[in-house]
Amino acid sequence: MSKTATGTADVPSAPGLSGSTVADKTSAVPVKSCSLVLSAVLHRQLIAEARAALPRECCGLIEGMRDGDTIEVLALHPTRNLAETADAFEIDPAEHIRLLRELRRTGHEIVGCYHSHPNGSAVPSPRDRRGAAEAGFVWVICAEADLRAFVWDAADFVEIAVTESAAAPASRVRSAATGR
């Protein structure tokens, strides 16, 4: 049974908002061979968040660190979905800027975003493709219990491996409602 992927993205570019050189850092990660390391705790968190947002899409930002061809997820930062329709997402730019400022002190960066496709599959939709802009930015998409990761390579999405680690990172999972 085939499902149509739904969803859209409106994710501000991190370099454009912060003046940082995130794009320079991402070029060191070979897209075709990179992998995303996600703890079991954060994997469950993301699936729970997608279920809680039904029938709308959940969305948020991914805090992490890049090391060679590995991108380690350190925390998920749920954001309000500002999209007017249930089959779309728009990350609140104010929350994006707040996180960029907070991460300046840590050495961590926003490595990507995540969202759900409640009525689709965990693959980028045509709307996701239209909304992607930053090369090297990771997109994690959750549909039911299926979770997949992609990197935008400036022309299209390339799927990357998701490796689940047993160890929980020192994550700072935040509530979209409270910011804490």
Secondary structure, DSSP 8 states (H G I E B T S, - for coil): -------------HHHHH---HHHHHTTS-GGG-EEEEEHHHHHHHHHHHHHHTTS--EEEEEEEEETTEEEEEEEEE--B--SSTT---B-HHHHHHHHHHHTTTT-EEEEEEEE-TTS-SS--HHHHHH--STT-EEEEEETTEEEEEEE-SSSEEEEEEEEESS--S-----TTT--
